[in-house]
């Protein structure tokens, strides 16, 4: 028991968040956003699963942007302690990409970003892949959506002219 306490004290002394002049507290939402952004930096990754992406997309189109900045942290949950954090991410991977390689790249990037930007030691990053996406279909859907929006804007302008 005293060995555990000694190790914990050593970690606190080595942490850039715990100094002799004071301590820094990092909120869960900060780590969530950083982990979400880091995961999305990996090519072939979308955060969340199919249903959360669809709901996020609908809310984003209604509100005209990210809902409270939640797009970065969608699919991310964290446990943050004084010097350590554990992170769980749920994501969708591009069809045709190696899921184990993507998961490892996501894990490495999250650990690198959180440890360097926040100063917390990351004890684990659990990656759940719950869907795949097809980039060609996304591009086609985006083009169709832009076309509908353009047609709607033109119709609104015509009504104003009348």
N, C-alpha and C positions, 0 to 999 in steps of 0.2 A: 504494500500500500504506500509506504513512504517512497518507494522507487517511482511509482506513478506520479506522486506529487512532485518529486524532484525533476522528473522529465517535463511535467507541465510548467514548472517554474522556469526551466531552461528555455522552453519554447517561448514563453512570454518575454523573457529577457532578450531573445534573438529576434522577436517580431518588431518590425518597424512601426507597428501600431501601438505598442506598449513601450513608452520611454520613461525615463526618470522625470521628465518635465510634463508628463501627462499622457493620456491615452486617446486614441482615435477609434470611434465606433462606426462601423460600416453597416448600413441598413441592407436588409435582404433585397430590396428592389434595385439597389445599385449593382449588386452581384448578379441578379437576374438579367438586367439589361446588358451588362458586359458579357455575360455568358451567351446570351441570345445573339448579340452582334457577332461575337467570336465564332459561333457555330455557323452563322450565315456567311461568314467570310470564306468558308470552304465551298469550293465549286460543286454544284450538284445537290445542294441542301436547301430545303424550305423548312421553316419552323412550324411545329405543331403537326397535327394529323389532318386528314382530309376534311373532317367536319369543322374543326377549329379554324382551318384556313378559309373554308367557305363562309362561316359566320363572321370571321374577321374581315373578309372581303366585302361582305354585305354591309357591315357596320361602317367600314371605311368609305364605301361609295355613298352611304347615306350622310355621313358626317363630313365628307370631303377630305379625309385624310386618316392618319392613324388615330385610333381611339385612345386618347390619353397617352400616346407613345407606347401603347401596349404591344405593338407589332414586334418590337425587339425581344420582349420577354415572353411572348406566346410560346407555350410548350416548355417552359423552364421553371423548375422549382429548386429552391436552395435551402440549406440549413447553414446558418452563419453563426459561428462562435466568436470568441475573442481573437483567436489567432488562426482558426481553421474554418474551412467550408467544405460541404459536400454538395454536389450538383447533379440533378437529374434533368435530362433533356429528352424531349419527344420531337421527332422530326420525320420529314418525308424526303426520300432520296430519289434523284433522277433515275429513271429506268435505264439500265445498261451499265450503270456504275457499280463497282464492287462495294457492297454494303460494309463488309469488315474494314476495308481500306478507308472508306468515308467515315465510319464510326471512329476509327483510330485518329484520323486527321482532325475530326471535330474535338475529340478528347484532348489531343495535344494542344490545339489552338486555344481551347477554353482554359486549360491549366496555365498556359503561357500568359494569356491576357489577364486572368484574374490574379495570378501571383505577381505579375509585374505592375499592373495598374492599381491594384487594391492593396497588395501587401499581405493577403491571407494565404496560408498554405492550403492547397486543395488536396484533400485526402482521397476523394474519388469523384469520377464523373461517369454516371450511368447513362448510357445512350439507348433509347428505345426508338426503333424505326417501325412506324405503323402504317406506312403507305409509300407508294411510288408515284412519281409524276412524269408526264411526257411533255418535254419542252415545246415540241411542234404544236401540240394541241393548245398549250397555254398561249403561244404566239397567235394562233388562229383566233382563239377566244378574245384575246386583247384587241386584235384588229376589228373583229365583229363588234365589240363593245364600243371602240372608238368611232366606228361607222355609225352606230345607233345614236351615240351622243352628238355627233356632227349633224345627223339628220334632225334630231330633236332641236338643236340650236337653230338650225335653218328654219324649221317650222315656227319656232318662237319669234324669230326675227320677221318672218313673213306676217305673222299675226300683229306684231307691233306696227308694221308699215301700214296695214289696213286701218 
